[in-house]
Structures are given as structure tokens and as C-alpha cells.
């Protein structure tokens, strides 16, 4: 499928599109529109996982979190299952979201231990929750600039508490109990913002692990992934999660740092803010996303509509049900091209979108329309169309991406150093254009260049070998595809 400017689909086009995309027809018909059969959803291989993920995932916010008085959130989840969506997102910070999943999962027989438990269905979906805790053990003071949010829940004092809270809310009694066999496919360290947070998260990994002392969330969660008790936090040696990842909205350099410091095989997934206004701020698509992709991580897009700041509300975080957007795009910014933009960003596997409302009429149903918008291949939109959508979004809502830090532009290569006749440096960070090469200059003369590739580990810098005299003036110049040049130098 290729992109089209005819957004949104007309009713006639909708029927025609449905017929044309049903190479694998689902037997599920649309409620109230039974003449239309839904196509089987497009799936993509999800990073290095043995799992194919649908290109649309159900976000855990919007009406699942800030539920309007006239909306029942449970049918939203059920309809997502009916459409064949297999990626589901929620969080400990999303109010009743996890409890709404519990209600839906009871209807779907997804509670382990119950008589009609559908283990096959459970294995066919990917369920992710999140924690904003940076510490792996309770009782330790916060550091400056380190978020350790409990969202007003005093019982949550560390990342392990959040993990167990997810399980008791989604699968258990919401009182601390959860059935044997309950698990999350992935837990994310949520909304990573600063380098100081990264330092805390890696305590006990980059520093000696003292079970009686302090350590970060990563080493504690690893115990619950692997069924070990290295931290003393998992005495029963439970396996409650299959994978660990992180999310970020704001700071690409901190997110790159988070990935590059993982010498331990812990991080396997990343949830990242990416939409058509990405380049109006410090962009994700030319910086952290390529690094995560090169490391084989499963990459999930979020904030496709900038938390509705592309539509009806001012650029700020949502606070209540009045902030939930309940239409299918706007004439100025239809939803479908924005979805296609995020899903054709290289490296992205799926996009989670929160749903404000569903409807029996597919033309008015956000979930159905988002489903169709997501039926696109990774290369399904030409670069010219991506640029057009960027221009349109930037013109209509230029300040939508309030959550990203300010735009910086191409930076110099980092940490330039010498080791004998070897020059070593760390990655530059990109502006509006991808980085192309690094040129090496000695006393103003170019002696060679190195092709830029995403640097996945701090321990694997870029290397160039040349004869170097003690008094030589050396420069390494980052060059991007737009012709930008920024040099790191030392004499």
C-alpha cells in the first residue's frame, strides 16, 4: 500500500479499500456495517523477538485512562482484539487503565488459573506496562533531576513494587495478589529524561552490586526476567516479565546514552515519541531510533498525534477527560497521514495510539480508522510525501511537540582522543539530516574518512588509524547528508 492524499477515506473508498486489502480475510465483520469484512492486519517482525507485531497497537491512555462519563473503556479493548491487534500498552501511571484491562481480560479468558483460561490467546498478544521508578530497592533518597514518581500511591516505592502492582491490577485482585502464570511481556522504564536518571538505573551493573545497599531498577528487574535473586529482591525466584526496555519523550542524547551503556543484554525494547513534528525539536528519527534499531530492539512509536496537541488542546500533558480527542482527525490534519508518517520512520515496528471513542459506523470509529491508517509497509511512503506531511503539520501545529527538548542541530563528534596512531571518537548527534561520514583532517589536510554507522555501545567508538606527530593539529568533522559540517579538534 502506498500513501495517498485522499484523507480520510470516503465511505465508498472505505468499502473499496477493504475489499482490496483482504488477501487474508478476517471472519470478523464490523459492528453495524456487516457488509464490510476486515482485512488481516499487517504485521512486522518485532526487533530481535520471535514475534510479529501488528502495526497498530492499543495505547493505554485516552479513554482507558481519562474515561469520559459516556464512554465504557472495556469495549475499546475488546474491539481491538476483534480487529486482530496484538500489541497492548498500559502503565502504573495511567489511573484505571490497568483495571480496565483486567475487566476485558476476564471477558476474554486471559486470567491464568481460571477454568477457561485461553493460554493460546495470551501467547498471541504482547502486553507491556511501565514504571517511573528509577531505584530497584525502596528506602533510598532521590537524586537531583531523578524522577521517582509514585503517582500518589504510597505502596509503590521501587520498580519491583510497580511490576507487582501491574500484575495484581491486570490479572489479580488489585490487593497485591496475582495468579501463578501471570506475566508481562515487557516492562519499560518510563519517560527517561536525564543523564542523572541513567546513572541511577545502571547502579549495581556498572558499580559493584551490594544486595544490602543501593542499586538501580535495571538490575532488580533483571532478576524478575531471569528468575534469579542477585539483588535479594526476588527470594522466590519468580519470572514475572519476559523483556525489559525503556521509553522517552524528551531527550535523545540521554536515550542514546541509555542504550550505549547496556553491556549486559538487558534492554530489548524502546517506546519513543515520533510524529511529523519531530524535526521541530531535538529529533528522534536521526539520533536514538537508528541506535536502537542497530541494536535489534523492538521499537514502538507513541505521541503520533502529540497527545492530541495536533488537534483540540494546547501543547501540554493531558489531565482529564476533557483532553480526550474523540474525532477522526481534522480537515487540516487528517489522522491517516500522521499515522503513516510515524510507521514509515525507519526502525519503527508498531505505533500505539490511545482511543477516545469507538462507533458502530466505521467512518466515525477512531479505532477502525487508525487500524486502516496503520496498514502500511515500512517503505510505504516516499520521502517527498514525508516532507509534505512535515510541512503541513509544522504549519498547522508548529508547537505541538512540547515534550521534546529544544532543537540543537548537528553536533561535533564526542570525546575525541588518541591512542598511539589511532584516533577514537564517539558519535555525533544529528540535526535535520542524517549523519553521513566523518572526515579526518591532519594539519588542515584530509587524510581519510569513516562512514557513519549507529554506535551501539560506549565501548565501541569510531576508530581511524593514521600517522600522528606530537605537534599535529587534528580534526574529525561530522558531515551530514544536507552538507552540514561540525568539527571536533585538538592540537
N, C-alpha and C positions, 0 to 999 in steps of 0.2 A: 504494500500500500504506500502511496506517495502522498505528500501533503497537498492540500487544496486550499484555495482562498474562500471557498464557499462554506463559511462558518456562520451559525451552526447548521447541521443538516436540516433540510426541509423534511416534512413528513414523507413526501414522495421519495426523496433521496434516501431517507432513512430505510424505507422498505427495500429500495433497490440495493442499497449498501448491504443490508442484512443478507439478502439473497446472494450477493456476490462474494461474501466473505464466509460462507458456510461450507467450506471444504470439509470441515469436521463439524457436523451439526450437533448442538446440544439438544436433547429432547425437552428441555425446559422452555416453555413459552413465556412471553411477557404477560404479567397480570394485566387484564383489561385490554390486551392488544394481542389476542391469541393467534392472529393470522401471521405474526412475525416470529420466526424462530431465531434464537440467539446463536451466534457463532461460537465455536470453542475459542477461548481466549488465547491470544498469542502468549507464548512463554519464552523466557530466555534462561540460559544457564546462569546460575546464581554464584558468581565468583568461582572459588575452588570447591564449592559444595557439590555434593551429589544430589542436586535438587534443581528443578526447573521452576522458576518463579513467574507468575503472571505479571504482565507489565503494569497492571493496576493493582495496588494494594489498598486495603481499607485503613484509613487513618483513625486514630483513637480519640481525636478531638472533635470539633464541631458539635453536632447534636448528641454524640456519645458522651461528651463532657459537659457542655453548657446546654442542657436539653430544654428547648422551648416548651411552654406549657401544653401546646397542641401536638407535640411530637412524641412518639414512642420509639426510643432508640433501638430496641431489640429487633424489630422487623428490618431495620437497616442492615444489621449484621446477617440476618437470615437471608436477605436478598443478595448480599454479596456472595454468600455460599452458593446460592442458586445460580448466580451468573458464572460460577466457576472460579472466582477469585480465590487465591490460595495464600496470600500474604496478609497478616493481620497485625496491627500495631496498637499498643496501648502503653500506659505508663502509670507509675505510682503518683505522679503529679497531676493526673488528669481526673481528679474528683471521682465521680461514679463510673468512669469508663470501664474499669476492670470488673466492677459488679455487673455492668450491663453485658459484658462478655459472659459472665457466669450464667446469667439468665438465658442467653442464647445457647450457650453450650449445654445447658440442661435439656433444652428442646432438641438439640442436635445429637444427644447422647455422647457427649465428649468429656464426661466426667469419669475418670478412672475409678474402678471399683463398683460402679453402679451396674445393675443387671444387664442393661442394654448398651453398655459402653462400646462405641464404634472405634476400635483401635485403628482400623484401616483408614477411616476418615481423619483421625487425629494425625496419623503419619503423613497424610497427603497435604497438610497445611503447614505453614510456618508462622509461629506465634512469637512475637517479640514484645518484651516490656523494657522498662528503663529505670535507672536510679540516678539521682543527682548527688548521691553521697560520694565523696572522694576518699574517705577513710574506710579501711577494711575492718576496723575494730572500734567499738564505741568507747567514749570517755576521753577523747583526745581533743585538745583545743584546735580551733580553726586557724589557718594561716591567713595573712593578709592577701586579699584578692582570691581566696579559695572559697567557692560556694560549697556549702554542706547542707543543702536545703532539706527540711523535713516536711514542708508544706503543712505545718501546724499539727503534725502527728508525732506526739512525744515518744511513742513506742518505737519509732524509726530512728536509730542512732548511728547506723552504718550501712554499707552496701548490702551486707548479708541480711540485715533486717528487711530491706526493700525487696530483696529476692523472695524471701519467705512471705512477705506481705502480698506480693503478686500472686503467689501460689494459693494462699488462703482466700484471696478475693476472687480469683478466676475459677479455681477448681474446688475450693474448700468451704468452710463455714464462716469466713470473714471474722473469725475469732482467734486465728493462729493455727488452726488445724487444716491440713491438706491431705488428700488421699495418697496412698502409695501408688507410684506410677505417674504422678503429676510432674510435669516439667515444662520449662520454656525452651523453645528452640534457640533463642538468643536473648541476652540481656545487654543493654547498651549503657555505658557511662554517658549520661545525657548532658547535652548543651555545654560542651567543653569550651571554655572561653580564654583561659590564660596559661602562660608558661608555668606559673606557680602551681596551678592545678595539675599539670602534667608531672611536675616534680613530686607532688604528694602521691599521685597514682602509682608511680614507679618505686616508691619506698618499699623495701622488702624484696625488690627484684634487683635494682641497681645498687642497693645497700644490703648489708647482712640482714637476714630475716631473723628477728627475735620474737618468738611467739608471746613472750611476756611484755614486749614493748610495742612500738608503734609500727604500722605498715599501711600501705595504701590498699585501695579497693581491688586492684587487679590481681594481686597475689591471693587475696581472700576468695574472690570469685573463681579463680582457677581451681581452688580446692573443690568447689561445688560443681565444676565442669568435669574434673578428672576423678572425683571420688577419693581425694587424698585429704590429709589433715596436717599439712605442713605448718599452717598458721595456728593450729589449735582451735579454729573456728568451726570445724566440721567433724566433731567427735564421732558421729555416726557414719562418716564417710559416704554421705549421700551424693548422688549425681542428680542435680536438680536443673541444670542447664546444659545445653549441648554446645553453645558457642557464646563468645564474648566479643563485643565491639564497642563503638562509641559514636556519639553524634555531635554535630556542631553547626551553628548558625552564623558565627561571627568572625572568627579569627583564623584564616588559612595558615599563617605561619605556625600557630600553636598546634593546629591539627596535623600539619606536616611533621612537626616535632614529635607528636604523639605516636605517629606511625613509625618514624625513623628510629625511635628508641626501643621499639619492640624487637629485641633479640631473642625472645623467649617463646615465640609462637602462640601468643595469647590473642591478639586482635585479628578477627576474621571478618568483621562486618563494619560498615560505616553508613550512618544516616546523615545526609548532608543537604543543606538548603541550596537549591539550584532552580532558578527560573530565568525568564527572559530579561530581567533587570540585573542579572548577576554582575555584569561588567560596569554597572554604575557605581559599584563599590569594590572593595578588595576581592577580586573574583576567585571563585572556587574551581571553575572549569579548567583553568590552565595551571593550577597550583596543586591543591590537595587531591583532587579527583584522579589525575594521572598517576600520582604516587600510590594511592590506594589500589588502583587498577593494576599497576605493575606488580604489586604485592599479592594480587589474586583475591582481594577482599570482595565480599558481596556488597554492592553499593546501592543504597536506596535514596531516591530523591524525596525531598519534602519542601514545603513552602512554595509549591508550584504557582499558587495564587498569592503568595506573600501573606499568608494568614488573612486573606480577604482584603488586604490593603490595596490590591489591584482593583478592588470593586467598591464596596459601600462604606468602608470605615477608614478613619485616619490611620496613618502609619504608626501603630503601637500594638503591643500584645493584646490579644483578646482577653476580655474579663468576664463576660456574662452572655446570656442567651441573645441579647440584642446584637451582639457582634457576629452571630452565626449568619452566614450568607446562604440564602435559600432559593436563589435563581440559578439558571444555567447560563453563566457568563453575562456579558453586556454587549450591546451593539459595537461599542468602541473597542472592547477586548473580549472577544468570544473565548470560551474556555478551551475549545479543542486545540487551537494552535499553541496555546500556552502549555498544555499537556504534552503535545508533540515536541515542543522545544526541549523540555526537560528530558524526555525519553530519548531524544536523539543527541543529547550531550554525550560525547564519547566516555564510556566507562559506566554509565548508569544502567542498572538492570531492571529496576522497578520504581514506581513512584507511589507514595502513599498520599491519599487525598481524603480529608475529612468531609463528611456528608452532612449537609444541613437538612435535607428532606428527600424523600423518595415519593414517587407518584405512580399510579396505575398507567397514566399516559406517559409513554417513554420519552416524548418530546419535552415533558416538564420534569422528568426524573433526573436529578443530578447524578445518581449512581449509574444509570444506564448511559447517559450522555458521556460521562467520564470514562466509562468502560469502552465505548466506541472511540473516543479520543485517544485511548491508550493502545489501540490496535495498530501499532506501527513498529517497523523494524528499526534496529539501531542506526542504520544508514538511510532511513526512510524520508529524510528531509534534506534537500540540497542546502548548501551553505548560503546561497543567495536568499532563500526563504527564511533561514535562521536570522540573517541580518535584518530582513524586513520586519520580522516579529520583534526583534530587539528595538528597532527604531519606533515601531508602533507602541510598544509597552513603555519605552522611555518618554515618548511624547505624551501619552495619556496619564501615566502614573510614575513620574520621574523619581519620586521619593519613597517608593513602596518598600524598598529593602532596608528598613530601619534597623534590622537585626545584624547587618554586616558592618564591619569596621570600615573607616574611610578608605577610599581608593589611594593607592600608593604609586603604582606603575612599576615598570621593570626595575629590579634591584641588581646590585653588583653580586658576583659570586661571593659566597660566605667563607670565612675562616681560611683565607689563602695562606699557605705555608709551604716550607721547603723541607725535603728530606733527601739530603745529598743532591743528586741531579734530578730528583723528582719534584714536580710541583703538585700539590694536592689542594683541593678546594671542595667546598660543599655547594649545593645547588643554589643558583639564583632563584628569585621568585618573579613570576611573570606579571606583566600588565595586561593590556587588551589583547595582545598577540602571544601565541605560544613561543617559548624559547627554542631557538634553532640550533645554535652552536656556541662554543666558547673559543675565542681566538686567543692565542698565546703570543705576546709581544715581548721581545727582549731588546732593550735599548731602542724602543720605538719601531723595531722591525718584526713583522710577523714571521714566526718560526714554525707555526703549525696551528691546528685547531682540533677540537674534540666535539663530536656530535652530542647534543644534549639528550640524555635519557633520564627518566624519573629516578631520583636517588631514593632507594627504599630503606636504607639503613645508614645511620651515622658512621658506622664502621666501614662503609664502602664509599669513600669520597671519589670524586673525579681525579684522575691521575694523568699527568703528561710528563714525559722524560726528555730532557734536553741538557746540553752542557750549560752550566751556570757558573759564572765567575763571581767572586765575593762582591764586586762593586757593580754588578749588572743591575739595571733598572727593569723590573719585571711587571707586566700587566697581564691579567686574564680578563677578557672582555666578554660579557654576556651579550649575545646578539639574538634578537627575536625576529619572527617572520615578517614583522612590519618595518624592519630596518632599525629598530631601537638598539642603542648600544650603551652599556654601563660597565665601567671597569673597576676591578679590584686591583690594587697595586701595592708594591713595597719595593724599596731600594736596598 
